């Protein structure tokens, strides 16, 4: 009986050692550049699938941005550019789930030259720009600040007339 239990202990020990060696060899194989047929990790990259050059989005509305990442990118930043010039940032440290619902600012002007830039949050040298796409705004843009429909000359004229009436009444009361 004692020989049988010793044999079981030896077999279990050998199984454990073989399992450890197998694990060690497989782990080394996956991480070593010197092993034959060693798989390489993909380089970090980002690809934007939407918007594309045919996209036309309305300001003030929500639109989905779709993207794909490879490598070890876990969080990204989103920025908007117009004609290659930074306009605004609309997402910082966003987990990479492949999509973002963006409510487009209603302050943007009509243009077909918008681009979205997605950047790896932890490595700003890894980024991508979308194709140029359109954002249009159906809201009228104010031409000048102030009260709509009022002209500066009309306002000055009314003030002058009221001033003349007040001066005329003061002059009439004194006589």
BASEDO-172941 format. One record per residue: residue in three letters; x, y, z of N, C-alpha, C, O in turn. Coordinates in pm, 1 decimal. Example, Ala and Ser with C-alpha at 12.3 -4.5 7.8 and 13.67 -1.06 7.14 Angstrom:
  residu      n.xx      n.yy      n.zz     ca.xx     ca.yy     ca.zz      c.xx      c.yy      c.zz      o.xx      o.yy      o.zz
     Ala    1319.0    -569.0     780.0    1230.0    -450.0     780.0    1320.0    -330.0     780.0    1423.6    -331.9     846.5
     Ser    1285.0    -225.0     708.0    1367.0    -106.0     714.0    1290.0       3.0     787.0    1340.9     113.8     803.9
***
This chain:
  residu      n.xx      n.yy      n.zz     ca.xx     ca.yy     ca.zz      c.xx      c.yy      c.zz      o.xx      o.yy      o.zz
     Unk      81.1    -118.9       0.0       0.0       0.0       0.0      85.7     125.6       0.0      53.8     223.9     -66.9
     Unk     196.9     121.1      77.3     284.1     237.0      85.9     351.5     262.4     -47.6     369.7     377.6     -86.8
     Unk     389.5     154.2    -119.3     452.3     171.5    -249.1     355.4     233.4    -348.8     394.4     312.9    -434.4
     Unk     227.3     195.5    -336.3     127.0     248.9    -426.6     107.5     399.5    -404.9      95.7     473.3    -502.7
     Unk     103.9     446.7    -281.1      85.6     588.8    -253.2     210.0     668.1    -294.8     198.2     781.3    -341.8
     Unk     329.6     609.2    -277.8     451.4     677.0    -322.7     451.1     691.3    -475.0     493.7     793.6    -528.6
     Unk     403.5     589.1    -542.9     396.6     593.1    -687.9     299.3     701.7    -734.5     326.2     771.4    -832.4
     Unk     188.1     715.9    -665.6      90.2     820.4    -700.0     152.0     958.3    -679.3     132.1    1046.7    -762.5
     Unk     226.1     979.1    -571.0     292.5    1107.5    -544.1     394.0    1137.0    -653.3     402.1    1250.5    -700.2
     Unk     471.5    1037.4    -694.7     571.0    1057.5    -800.3     502.0    1093.9    -931.6     547.6    1183.6   -1002.4
     Unk     393.3    1025.4    -964.5     320.8    1053.9   -1088.5     263.4    1195.3   -1085.2     275.0    1268.0   -1183.8
     Unk     202.2    1235.7    -975.2     146.3    1370.8    -963.3     255.8    1477.1    -971.9     235.8    1583.0   -1031.5
     Unk     370.9    1448.5    -912.2     483.6    1541.7    -918.0     532.1    1556.2   -1061.7     558.5    1667.3   -1107.7
     Unk     543.7    1443.9   -1132.7     587.3    1449.0   -1272.4     486.5    1524.4   -1358.8     526.0    1601.8   -1446.0
     Unk     358.7    1503.1   -1336.0     255.0    1575.1   -1411.2     266.5    1724.8   -1384.9     255.6    1804.9   -1477.8
     Unk     288.2    1763.0   -1260.8     303.0    1904.7   -1226.3     426.8    1963.7   -1293.6     421.0    2074.5   -1346.9
     Unk     537.9    1891.5   -1291.7     661.2    1940.5   -1354.6     642.6    1952.6   -1505.5     683.3    2052.5   -1564.8
     Unk     582.0    1852.7   -1568.0     558.4    1857.9   -1712.4     464.7    1972.6   -1746.4     485.6    2042.4   -1845.6
     Unk     361.4    1992.9   -1665.0     269.8    2105.5   -1686.6     342.2    2238.1   -1676.1     318.4    2327.3   -1757.5
     Unk     431.1    2253.9   -1576.7     508.1    2376.7   -1560.1     599.5    2400.0   -1679.6     607.3    2511.3   -1731.7
     Unk     669.3    2294.1   -1723.3     760.1    2306.5   -1837.3     681.5    2343.4   -1963.1     724.4    2429.7   -2039.8
     Unk     568.3    2279.5   -1984.5     485.5    2310.2   -2101.1     439.4    2455.4   -2096.9     445.4    2524.7   -2198.5
     Unk     393.7    2502.3   -1981.9     351.9    2641.2   -1965.7     467.7    2735.4   -1993.9     451.1    2834.0   -2065.7
     Unk     585.6    2706.1   -1938.0     702.4    2790.9   -1955.6     743.8    2798.1   -2102.9     773.4    2906.4   -2153.5
     Unk     746.0    2684.4   -2171.4     785.0    2682.1   -2312.6     684.2    2758.7   -2397.1     723.6    2835.5   -2484.8
     Unk     552.4    2739.0   -2372.0     450.9    2810.0   -2449.0     458.5    2959.7   -2423.9     445.5    3039.1   -2517.1
     Unk     479.3    2998.8   -2299.5     490.6    3140.4   -2266.2     613.3    3200.3   -2333.7     605.2    3308.5   -2391.9
     Unk     724.9    3132.6   -2326.8     846.7    3180.7   -2390.9     826.6    3189.3   -2541.6     872.5    3284.2   -2605.2
     Unk     759.5    3092.6   -2597.8     734.7    3091.5   -2741.5     652.7    3213.3   -2784.3     677.4    3270.5   -2890.4
     Unk     556.2    3252.8   -2702.6     470.6    3365.9   -2738.6     541.8    3499.4   -2726.2     504.7    3595.3   -2793.8
     Unk     643.5    3507.3   -2641.0     705.4    3636.8   -2616.3     845.5    3649.6   -2672.9     899.5    3760.1   -2676.0
     Unk     905.6    3542.1   -2717.3    1043.2    3547.2   -2763.4    1049.5    3578.2   -2912.9     976.6    3518.9   -2992.5
     Unk    1136.6    3670.8   -2950.0    1158.6    3701.5   -3090.6    1251.0    3598.0   -3155.6    1263.6    3593.8   -3278.0
     Unk    1314.1    3516.3   -3074.7    1411.9    3421.5   -3126.8    1351.5    3284.9   -3157.1    1419.7    3199.4   -3213.5
     Unk    1229.4    3262.9   -3122.3    1165.2    3133.5   -3146.1    1112.5    3128.1   -3288.7    1066.1    3229.6   -3340.7
     Unk    1118.5    3014.4   -3351.6    1066.2    2996.1   -3486.4     914.2    3001.3   -3480.1     853.5    2946.4   -3388.1
     Unk     852.0    3068.1   -3579.1     706.5    3083.1   -3588.1     647.8    3158.9   -3469.6     531.7    3137.9   -3434.1
     Unk     725.1    3245.1   -3409.1     675.6    3324.0   -3296.9     581.1    3431.3   -3348.7     620.9    3511.5   -3433.2
     Unk     456.5    3435.5   -3300.4     363.9    3539.0   -3347.7     407.4    3675.6   -3296.2     451.9    3687.8   -3182.1
     Unk     395.0    3776.2   -3378.1     429.4    3914.1   -3340.8     301.5    3985.7   -3296.1     193.4    3961.1   -3349.7
     Unk     315.4    4073.1   -3198.9     202.1    4155.6   -3159.2     178.6    4261.0   -3266.6     274.2    4314.1   -3323.2
     Unk      54.5    4291.2   -3294.6      23.1    4392.8   -3394.1      65.2    4529.2   -3342.3      55.9    4556.8   -3222.7
     Unk     111.4    4614.0   -3432.7     144.6    4750.9   -3395.5      15.3    4824.7   -3361.7     -91.2    4792.5   -3414.3
     Unk      25.8    4923.4   -3273.9     -91.1    5003.6   -3239.5    -133.8    5085.3   -3360.0     -51.8    5153.9   -3421.1
     Unk    -262.0    5078.3   -3394.5    -314.6    5159.8   -3504.0    -463.2    5183.9   -3482.4    -531.0    5111.2   -3409.7
     Unk    -511.1    5288.6   -3548.3    -652.1    5326.5   -3540.6    -702.0    5345.7   -3683.2    -631.5    5402.9   -3766.3
     Unk    -822.3    5298.7   -3712.0    -885.5    5318.4   -3842.3   -1026.1    5372.4   -3819.3   -1101.5    5317.8   -3738.7
     Unk   -1061.4    5479.5   -3890.0   -1196.9    5536.2   -3880.6   -1278.1    5483.8   -3998.3   -1238.1    5499.0   -4113.8
     Unk   -1391.9    5422.2   -3968.9   -1478.1    5370.9   -4075.5   -1597.7    5462.3   -4103.5   -1654.8    5458.2   -4212.4
     Unk   -1635.1    5544.1   -4006.0   -1740.2    5643.7   -4025.7   -1712.4    5760.0   -3933.0   -1693.9    5736.8   -3813.5
     Unk   -1708.1    5881.9   -3979.4   -1753.8    5930.5   -4108.1   -1656.0    5897.7   -4220.8   -1536.5    5878.0   -4199.0
     Unk   -1710.5    5892.8   -4340.1   -1627.3    5879.0   -4459.4   -1658.3    5995.3   -4553.3   -1732.9    6086.2   -4516.9
     Unk   -1602.2    5992.8   -4671.9   -1616.6    6106.4   -4763.7   -1760.8    6128.6   -4810.4   -1792.3    6236.4   -4860.9
     Unk   -1847.4    6031.0   -4795.0   -1987.1    6048.7   -4836.1   -2077.7    6092.0   -4720.4   -2197.6    6111.5   -4740.6
     Unk   -2022.6    6107.1   -4600.3   -2103.2    6144.2   -4483.2   -2142.3    6291.0   -4489.1   -2061.7    6377.0   -4524.7
     Unk   -2267.2    6318.2   -4453.6   -2319.8    6453.8   -4445.3   -2402.6    6461.5   -4317.3   -2510.9    6403.6   -4308.7
     Unk   -2350.6    6533.5   -4218.4   -2411.3    6536.4   -4085.4   -2466.3    6674.3   -4052.9   -2408.1    6776.0   -4090.5
     Unk   -2579.3    6676.8   -3982.7   -2642.3    6803.3   -3945.4   -2596.6    6847.8   -3807.0   -2595.6    6769.3   -3712.2
     Unk   -2558.9    6975.1   -3796.9   -2520.1    7032.8   -3668.0   -2638.4    7025.9   -3572.4   -2752.9    7047.0   -3612.3
     Unk   -2610.0    6996.4   -3446.8   -2713.1    6985.4   -3345.3   -2771.4    6845.4   -3331.8   -2847.7    6819.1   -3238.9
     Unk   -2736.6    6755.1   -3423.0   -2787.7    6618.0   -3421.0   -2680.7    6522.2   -3368.2   -2562.9    6557.1   -3360.9
     Unk   -2723.1    6401.5   -3331.8   -2630.9    6297.8   -3286.3   -2590.9    6206.9   -3401.8   -2676.1    6166.0   -3480.7
     Unk   -2464.5    6175.6   -3412.1   -2413.7    6085.2   -3515.6   -2314.7    5988.4   -3452.3   -2243.5    6023.6   -3358.3
     Unk   -2310.7    5865.7   -3504.8   -2218.0    5763.8   -3455.9   -2086.9    5771.8   -3531.5   -2085.2    5777.5   -3654.5
     Unk   -1978.1    5772.3   -3458.4   -1843.9    5760.3   -3515.0   -1801.5    5615.6   -3491.1   -1806.0    5566.4   -3378.3
     Unk   -1760.0    5547.7   -3599.0   -1715.5    5408.7   -3587.5   -1566.7    5401.2   -3618.6   -1518.0    5464.3   -3712.5
     Unk   -1495.0    5322.5   -3537.8   -1350.5    5310.1   -3556.4   -1305.2    5172.6   -3509.3   -1376.5    5103.2   -3436.9
     Unk   -1185.7    5135.1   -3552.0   -1125.3    5008.7   -3510.8    -985.3    5037.6   -3459.3    -915.8    5125.0   -3511.0
     Unk    -944.5    4963.0   -3356.5    -808.5    4977.1   -3304.4    -740.1    4841.0   -3306.8    -805.1    4737.2   -3294.8
     Unk    -608.2    4843.0   -3322.6    -528.2    4721.9   -3311.1    -418.3    4748.1   -3210.3    -384.0    4863.2   -3183.4
     Unk    -364.0    4643.3   -3155.6    -257.1    4658.9   -3057.4    -313.1    4679.1   -2918.7    -415.9    4622.0   -2882.3
     Unk    -244.3    4760.7   -2842.2    -276.5    4776.9   -2700.4    -342.2    4910.8   -2668.2    -326.5    4961.7   -2557.2
     Unk    -414.5    4968.0   -2762.1    -482.3    5096.2   -2739.3    -607.4    5070.2   -2656.0    -694.7    4993.4   -2696.4
     Unk    -615.8    5134.9   -2539.0    -730.2    5113.8   -2450.3    -820.9    5235.4   -2438.0    -939.6    5221.1   -2408.8
     Unk    -766.3    5355.7   -2460.1    -843.4    5479.3   -2447.7    -800.4    5575.3   -2558.4    -684.6    5576.6   -2600.1
     Unk    -896.5    5656.0   -2605.5    -868.2    5748.7   -2715.2    -928.2    5886.6   -2687.7   -1015.2    5902.6   -2602.1
     Unk    -878.8    5986.3   -2763.3    -931.6    6122.8   -2762.1    -991.6    6152.3   -2898.9    -945.2    6099.7   -3000.1
     Unk   -1095.4    6237.0   -2902.3   -1161.7    6275.8   -3026.4   -1152.7    6427.0   -3043.7   -1180.1    6503.0   -2950.8
     Unk   -1113.6    6470.1   -3164.6   -1104.5    6612.1   -3196.7   -1166.3    6636.2   -3333.8   -1170.9    6546.4   -3417.9
     Unk   -1213.8    6759.3   -3355.1   -1269.8    6799.1   -3483.2   -1179.1    6904.0   -3546.0   -1135.3    6997.9   -3479.7
     Unk   -1151.7    6886.4   -3675.4   -1071.1    6981.3   -3752.7   -1151.8    7028.6   -3872.4   -1233.6    6954.8   -3927.2
     Unk   -1127.3    7154.1   -3912.3   -1188.6    7207.9   -4034.0   -1076.5    7269.0   -4116.4   -1005.2    7357.9   -4070.0
     Unk   -1061.8    7220.8   -4238.7    -952.3    7263.7   -4326.6    -816.4    7245.7   -4259.9    -726.3    7327.5   -4278.5
     Unk    -801.7    7138.6   -4182.3    -674.4    7109.2   -4117.5    -646.1    7190.6   -3992.9    -537.5    7179.7   -3936.1
     Unk    -741.0    7272.1   -3948.8    -723.3    7358.5   -3831.0    -813.3    7306.9   -3720.1    -931.3    7279.1   -3741.8
     Unk    -755.9    7294.3   -3600.3    -829.2    7244.2   -3484.0    -950.8    7331.3   -3456.1    -940.6    7453.9   -3450.6
     Unk   -1066.8    7266.6   -3438.6   -1191.3    7336.2   -3404.1   -1229.1    7313.1   -3258.4   -1249.5    7408.4   -3183.1
     Unk   -1238.5    7184.6   -3218.3   -1279.2    7154.6   -3081.2   -1245.7    7010.2   -3045.6   -1228.9    6924.6   -3132.5
     Unk   -1236.7    6986.1   -2915.0   -1219.7    6850.8   -2862.4   -1354.4    6807.6   -2806.3   -1418.4    6883.6   -2733.7
     Unk   -1398.2    6686.2   -2839.3   -1529.6    6643.4   -2791.5   -1527.2    6508.4   -2721.9   -1633.0    6451.1   -2695.8
     Unk   -1411.4    6457.3   -2691.9   -1401.9    6333.2   -2616.0   -1260.1    6311.0   -2569.0   -1167.0    6312.8   -2649.6
     Unk   -1242.1    6290.1   -2439.0   -1108.9    6269.1   -2381.7   -1110.3    6143.6   -2295.8   -1201.7    6121.9   -2216.2
     Unk   -1008.0    6061.9   -2313.2    -990.0    5940.2   -2232.8   -1112.0    5847.8   -2243.1   -1161.6    5796.9   -2142.6
     Unk   -1158.6    5827.6   -2365.5   -1276.3    5744.4   -2392.5   -1231.2    5599.5   -2411.3   -1141.9    5574.6   -2492.3
     Unk   -1289.6    5502.7   -2339.4   -1252.5    5361.6   -2360.6   -1278.8    5319.4   -2505.4   -1378.7    5359.4   -2565.2
     Unk   -1189.4    5239.2   -2560.5   -1199.8    5198.6   -2700.5   -1300.3    5085.4   -2716.2   -1267.7    4967.9   -2699.2
     Unk   -1423.7    5123.8   -2749.1   -1528.4    5023.4   -2772.5   -1566.6    5016.7   -2919.7   -1650.2    4935.0   -2958.3
     Unk   -1505.3    5103.0   -3003.3   -1529.8    5096.5   -3146.7   -1636.1    5190.5   -3198.7   -1657.7    5198.3   -3319.6
     Unk   -1703.2    5262.3   -3109.5   -1807.7    5355.6   -3153.5   -1825.5    5464.6   -3048.2   -1804.5    5442.5   -2928.9
     Unk   -1864.9    5583.0   -3095.7   -1894.8    5694.7   -3006.6   -2011.0    5772.1   -3065.5   -2008.2    5809.6   -3182.7
     Unk   -2113.2    5796.3   -2984.8   -2225.1    5880.1   -3026.7   -2188.9    6024.1   -2993.9   -2169.1    6059.1   -2877.5
     Unk   -2180.3    6107.5   -3097.1   -2139.2    6246.4   -3081.9   -2255.5    6337.0   -3117.0   -2311.3    6326.8   -3226.2
     Unk   -2293.0    6426.4   -3025.0   -2390.7    6530.2   -3054.7   -2313.4    6648.5   -3110.0   -2237.5    6713.5   -3038.1
     Unk   -2333.0    6675.3   -3235.6   -2256.0    6776.7   -3307.6   -2296.7    6915.5   -3258.7   -2415.4    6946.2   -3247.4
     Unk   -2197.8    6997.9   -3230.0   -2223.2    7133.2   -3182.4   -2306.7    7210.7   -3284.0   -2279.6    7206.5   -3404.0
     Unk   -2407.5    7280.8   -3235.3   -2493.5    7359.3   -3324.9   -2427.9    7491.0   -3365.1   -2485.0    7566.3   -3444.0
     Unk   -2309.1    7520.1   -3312.3   -2237.5    7642.9   -3347.4   -2151.3    7628.1   -3472.8   -2093.4    7726.1   -3519.6
     Unk   -2142.4    7507.6   -3527.1   -2054.5    7485.5   -3642.6   -2117.5    7541.4   -3769.9   -2239.4    7539.0   -3786.9
     Unk   -2032.1    7591.8   -3858.6   -2078.7    7648.4   -3984.6   -2074.1    7542.5   -4093.7   -2006.2    7440.9   -4078.5
     Unk   -2144.6    7564.8   -4201.9   -2148.6    7471.0   -4314.0   -2010.9    7456.7   -4377.3   -1943.6    7555.5   -4406.4
     Unk   -1970.4    7331.7   -4398.0   -1844.4    7305.0   -4467.7   -1838.4    7157.2   -4505.9   -1894.8    7071.6   -4437.8
     Unk   -1769.8    7129.6   -4614.5   -1743.6    6991.6   -4655.9   -1600.5    6952.1   -4620.9   -1552.1    6848.7   -4666.9
     Unk   -1532.8    7032.6   -4540.4   -1390.6    7012.1   -4511.5   -1364.3    6979.3   -4364.5   -1259.3    7014.3   -4310.7
     Unk   -1459.9    6912.2   -4299.7   -1439.7    6869.3   -4161.2   -1370.3    6733.0   -4158.9   -1388.8    6650.8   -4248.6
     Unk   -1289.8    6711.0   -4054.0   -1226.3    6581.7   -4029.1   -1229.2    6554.0   -3879.6   -1224.7    6646.1   -3797.9
     Unk   -1236.9    6426.4   -3844.9   -1225.1    6384.4   -3705.9   -1087.5    6322.5   -3687.9   -1041.1    6244.5   -3771.0
     Unk   -1024.0    6358.6   -3578.6    -894.1    6300.6   -3543.4    -913.9    6216.9   -3417.4    -967.1    6265.5   -3317.6
     Unk    -870.8    6091.0   -3422.4    -873.6    6004.1   -3304.7    -729.3    5974.9   -3268.1    -649.2    5934.3   -3352.4
     Unk    -696.7    5996.3   -3139.5    -559.8    5981.0   -3090.2    -557.6    5883.5   -2973.7    -647.2    5884.7   -2889.2
     Unk    -455.3    5799.0   -2969.1    -432.7    5712.0   -2853.3    -408.9    5802.1   -2732.2    -318.5    5885.7   -2733.7
     Unk    -489.0    5785.4   -2628.4    -479.7    5870.3   -2509.4    -341.9    5862.0   -2443.8    -292.5    5962.1   -2391.9
     Unk    -279.8    5745.0   -2445.3    -152.9    5725.1   -2376.9     -31.9    5744.9   -2468.4      81.4    5748.2   -2420.3
     Unk     -54.1    5757.9   -2599.0      56.7    5775.9   -2692.7       9.2    5866.2   -2805.5     -47.3    5818.3   -2903.9
     Unk      31.6    5996.0   -2792.0     -23.3    6092.5   -2887.5      38.4    6080.4   -3026.8     -10.4    6143.1   -3120.8
     Unk     144.6    6001.4   -3041.9     201.3    5983.5   -3175.5     123.0    5879.4   -3256.6     149.0    5861.3   -3375.6
     Unk      28.0    5811.6   -3192.9     -60.3    5718.4   -3264.5    -195.5    5785.9   -3283.0    -271.3    5802.5   -3187.5
     Unk    -225.0    5825.0   -3407.6    -350.8    5894.4   -3436.9    -389.4    5870.2   -3582.2    -311.1    5818.6   -3662.0
     Unk    -512.7    5909.0   -3614.0    -562.0    5898.0   -3751.6    -663.0    6009.8   -3775.3    -734.7    6051.1   -3684.2
     Unk    -667.1    6058.0   -3899.9    -768.6    6153.9   -3942.4    -870.2    6081.4   -4029.7    -834.8    5992.6   -4107.2
     Unk    -996.4    6120.2   -4016.4   -1099.9    6066.1   -4104.7   -1086.3    6130.8   -4242.2   -1008.8    6224.6   -4261.1
     Unk   -1163.4    6078.8   -4337.8   -1178.8    6147.8   -4465.7   -1246.8    6281.8   -4438.4   -1306.8    6301.2   -4332.6
     Unk   -1237.1    6374.5   -4534.6   -1316.0    6496.7   -4524.6   -1463.7    6460.2   -4536.9   -1500.6    6373.4   -4616.0
     Unk   -1547.5    6526.9   -4458.2   -1691.7    6503.8   -4465.2   -1763.5    6634.9   -4439.7   -1702.4    6734.8   -4401.7
     Unk   -1895.3    6633.0   -4461.4   -1974.1    6755.5   -4451.8   -2047.5    6765.3   -4318.5   -2100.9    6667.1   -4267.0
     Unk   -2048.4    6886.5   -4264.9   -2139.5    6922.8   -4156.2   -2217.1    7044.2   -4206.6   -2158.1    7143.5   -4249.5
     Unk   -2349.6    7035.0   -4201.0   -2432.3    7147.5   -4243.6   -2517.3    7192.8   -4126.3   -2552.4    7114.0   -4038.4
     Unk   -2549.6    7321.2   -4126.6   -2624.6    7380.6   -4017.7   -2748.8    7447.0   -4075.0   -2739.2    7541.9   -4152.8
     Unk   -2865.6    7396.6   -4036.3   -2991.0    7454.4   -4083.3   -3031.6    7577.1   -4002.2   -3121.0    7651.3   -4042.9
     Unk   -2967.2    7598.7   -3889.0   -2996.5    7715.6   -3805.7   -2933.3    7838.8   -3871.5   -2817.1    7834.0   -3911.9
     Unk   -3008.7    7949.3   -3882.7   -2947.5    8069.3   -3940.8   -2840.7    8123.6   -3846.8   -2858.7    8128.9   -3725.2
     Unk   -2730.2    8163.4   -3906.3   -2623.7    8222.5   -3824.8   -2649.3    8371.6   -3813.9   -2677.1    8436.7   -3914.7
     Unk   -2640.6    8427.4   -3693.1   -2664.8    8570.6   -3678.3   -2558.3    8650.0   -3754.1   -2439.9    8616.7   -3751.8
     Unk   -2604.2    8756.6   -3821.8   -2510.9    8838.1   -3898.6   -2437.6    8937.2   -3810.4   -2323.4    8973.2   -3838.8
     Unk   -2502.0    8981.4   -3704.0   -2435.6    9072.9   -3611.7   -2501.2    9059.9   -3474.8   -2618.3    9023.7   -3464.1
     Unk   -2424.6    9089.6   -3370.9   -2485.6    9082.3   -3238.4   -2586.1    9195.6   -3219.9   -2580.8    9296.8   -3289.7
     Unk   -2676.2    9177.6   -3126.4   -2772.9    9282.1   -3098.7   -2914.3    9231.0   -3113.1   -2937.9    9110.3   -3118.3
     Unk   -3008.9    9324.5   -3119.6   -3149.6    9289.3   -3130.0   -3182.0    9265.6   -3276.9   -3163.3    9355.0   -3359.4
     Unk   -3230.4    9145.9   -3310.9   -3261.2    9118.4   -3451.5   -3370.7    9211.2   -3503.1   -3469.3    9235.4   -3433.5
     Unk   -3354.2    9263.1   -3624.1   -3455.9    9348.2   -3686.3   -3439.0    9496.1   -3657.4   -3511.4    9577.3   -3714.9
     Unk   -3348.0    9533.8   -3572.1   -3329.2    9674.9   -3541.3   -3204.7    9726.1   -3610.6   -3101.0    9660.0   -3613.7
     Unk   -3217.0    9841.2   -3664.0   -3106.0    9904.7   -3732.2   -3049.2   10012.8   -3640.4   -3124.4   10082.7   -3572.4
     Unk   -2919.8   10026.0   -3638.4   -2853.7   10123.6   -3551.5   -2898.7   10266.2   -3583.1   -2915.4   10347.2   -3491.9
     Unk   -2918.7   10297.6   -3711.4   -2958.8   10433.1   -3748.7   -3099.4   10465.8   -3698.2   -3125.8   10578.0   -3655.1
     Unk   -3188.7   10367.7   -3703.6   -3324.6   10389.9   -3653.3   -3319.9   10415.6   -3503.6   -3389.5   10504.1   -3453.9
     Unk   -3238.8   10339.3   -3431.0   -3226.1   10356.2   -3286.4   -3172.3   10495.0   -3252.0   -3224.6   10560.9   -3162.1
     Unk   -3069.9   10539.4   -3321.7   -3014.1   10673.2   -3297.2   -3118.5   10780.0   -3330.3   -3132.2   10877.4   -3256.3
     Unk   -3191.2   10763.6   -3438.8   -3294.5   10860.2   -3476.3   -3403.1   10871.6   -3370.7   -3446.1   10982.2   -3338.0
     Unk   -3447.8   10759.1   -3317.2   -3551.8   10760.4   -3214.1   -3500.6   10830.6   -3088.5   -3573.8   10908.8   -3027.8
     Unk   -3378.5   10804.4   -3049.3   -3321.1   10869.2   -2930.6   -3314.0   11020.2   -2952.1   -3344.8   11096.5   -2860.5
     Unk   -3274.1   11064.7   -3071.1   -3266.6   11207.8   -3100.3   -3405.5   11273.5   -3095.0   -3420.2   11382.5   -3039.8
     Unk   -3505.0   11209.0   -3151.0   -3641.4   11263.9   -3150.1   -3693.0   11275.2   -3007.6   -3751.3   11377.5   -2971.7
     Unk   -3673.2   11172.3   -2925.1   -3718.1   11177.2   -2785.3   -3645.8   11288.4   -2711.3   -3706.6   11360.4   -2631.9
     Unk   -3515.3   11302.9   -2737.2   -3438.2   11410.4   -2671.4   -3492.4   11546.7   -2711.5   -3504.4   11634.5   -2626.1
     Unk   -3525.7   11567.6   -2839.5   -3580.2   11696.1   -2884.8   -3715.2   11723.9   -2820.4   -3744.1   11837.6   -2783.1
     Unk   -3798.2   11620.4   -2807.0   -3929.9   11638.8   -2744.5   -3913.2   11679.1   -2598.5   -3981.5   11769.8   -2550.9
     Unk   -3823.0   11612.6   -2527.4   -3801.1   11645.9   -2386.3   -3746.2   11787.4   -2372.7   -3791.0   11863.1   -2286.6
     Unk   -3650.3   11823.5   -2456.4   -3595.3   11960.0   -2450.9   -3702.0   12064.2   -2485.1   -3705.9   12170.2   -2422.8
     Unk   -3787.6   12036.3   -2581.9   -3893.0   12128.0   -2622.1   -3992.8   12148.4   -2508.1   -4038.5   12260.8   -2487.3
     Unk   -4028.0   12043.4   -2433.7   -4121.9   12055.3   -2322.0   -4060.2   12136.1   -2208.6   -4128.2   12218.0   -2146.7
     Unk   -3933.0   12114.0   -2181.1   -3868.2   12192.3   -2077.1   -3865.5   12341.1   -2116.1   -3886.6   12428.5   -2032.0
     Unk   -3840.1   12367.5   -2241.0   -3834.2   12505.6   -2287.7   -3973.4   12568.3   -2286.1   -3985.2   12687.2   -2256.5
     Unk   -4077.8   12494.2   -2316.2   -4215.3   12544.5   -2319.4   -4263.5   12575.3   -2178.6   -4337.5   12671.9   -2160.4
     Unk   -4224.1   12496.2   -2076.8   -4268.3   12514.9   -1939.2   -4206.8   12640.8   -1881.7   -4273.0   12706.6   -1801.5
     Unk   -4086.5   12678.7   -1916.5   -4018.4   12794.8   -1862.2   -4075.7   12924.8   -1917.0   -4060.6   13026.6   -1849.3
     Unk   -4137.0   12930.6   -2028.0   -4185.7   13054.5   -2088.7   -4311.4   13101.9   -2027.2   -4364.8   13205.2   -2067.7
***
